[in-house]
């Protein structure tokens, strides 16, 4: 199965415009192998067909689509995985293996670009996750003490506006842990963090700075 991220739009009638609009609003997959595009995916190599009209299952042509007489399907691959397809159609003469070979450098380049793009996304995702872990309190999902200190360090930079800094803690929190256990204590901390976050304004800032203490910049 191949998920289609985008389509090159060559509109031939109003019906085709509607078709492309429907694809843009949803998700499009090539799930069946019983058509020329599916055959490219399943075979993992080029598919050459110069008598398409007599194909056993000539599917995939919406109403009003020009008649498909000849077809050359070329897979874009990363390793052994097909990540895209280039489809050529209706050459004035038959497609040949030489045509497929002519496009191979382009296919290799596109495959390399796809690979580089995915690797870049993976690296960026890892960096963002590490940054999140370094700056977030795991129990409450609030910024941690380090981020709060950095926030305070930035006060006074740029234009000045009135502000308030508050340090809050939960009275008798040790008694909650002693009487009900640390799991209940953790639930209390998470609930307090949730309620504080719900009440502050978008311009305010809250962090868990240690134990049962919370720092607020208002």
NORDAMO-V618751 format. One record per backbone hydrogen bond with DSSP energy under -0.5 kcal/mol. NH is the residue of the N-H (numbers start at 1). CO is the residue of the C=O. If there is no record, write none. Layout:
# NORDAMO-V618751
nh = {NH | NH}
co = {CO | CO}
This chain:
# NORDAMO-V618751
nh = {2 | 4 | 5 | 9 | 10 | 11 | 17 | 18 | 19 | 20 | 21 | 22 | 23 | 24 | 25 | 26 | 26 | 28 | 30 | 31 | 35 | 39 | 40 | 41 | 42 | 43 | 44 | 47 | 49 | 52 | 54 | 55 | 58 | 59 | 62 | 65 | 69 | 71 | 72 | 73 | 74 | 76 | 77 | 78 | 79 | 81 | 83 | 83 | 84 | 86 | 88 | 88 | 90 | 99 | 100 | 101 | 102 | 103 | 104 | 104 | 107 | 108 | 109 | 110 | 111 | 112 | 113 | 114 | 115 | 116 | 117 | 118 | 119 | 120 | 121 | 122 | 123 | 124 | 125 | 126 | 127 | 128 | 129 | 130 | 131 | 132 | 133 | 134 | 135 | 136 | 137 | 138 | 141 | 143 | 144 | 148 | 149 | 150 | 151 | 152 | 153 | 154 | 154 | 155 | 157 | 166 | 168 | 168 | 170 | 171 | 173 | 176 | 177 | 178 | 179 | 180 | 181 | 181 | 185 | 186 | 187 | 188 | 189 | 190 | 191 | 192 | 193 | 194 | 195 | 196 | 197 | 198 | 199 | 200 | 204 | 205 | 207 | 208 | 209 | 209 | 210 | 213 | 214 | 215 | 216 | 217 | 218 | 218}
co = {30 | 28 | 3 | 7 | 8 | 9 | 13 | 14 | 15 | 16 | 17 | 18 | 19 | 20 | 21 | 22 | 23 | 4 | 2 | 29 | 33 | 35 | 36 | 37 | 38 | 39 | 40 | 73 | 71 | 69 | 51 | 52 | 55 | 57 | 60 | 62 | 67 | 49 | 88 | 47 | 86 | 84 | 75 | 81 | 77 | 78 | 76 | 81 | 76 | 74 | 72 | 86 | 70 | 96 | 96 | 97 | 98 | 99 | 100 | 101 | 103 | 104 | 105 | 106 | 107 | 108 | 109 | 110 | 111 | 112 | 113 | 114 | 115 | 116 | 117 | 118 | 119 | 120 | 121 | 122 | 123 | 124 | 125 | 126 | 127 | 128 | 129 | 130 | 131 | 132 | 142 | 136 | 137 | 206 | 135 | 144 | 145 | 146 | 147 | 148 | 149 | 150 | 151 | 152 | 154 | 216 | 166 | 214 | 212 | 169 | 170 | 172 | 173 | 174 | 175 | 176 | 176 | 177 | 181 | 182 | 183 | 184 | 185 | 186 | 187 | 188 | 189 | 190 | 191 | 192 | 193 | 194 | 195 | 196 | 201 | 217 | 215 | 143 | 207 | 213 | 213 | 210 | 168 | 207 | 166 | 205 | 164 | 216}
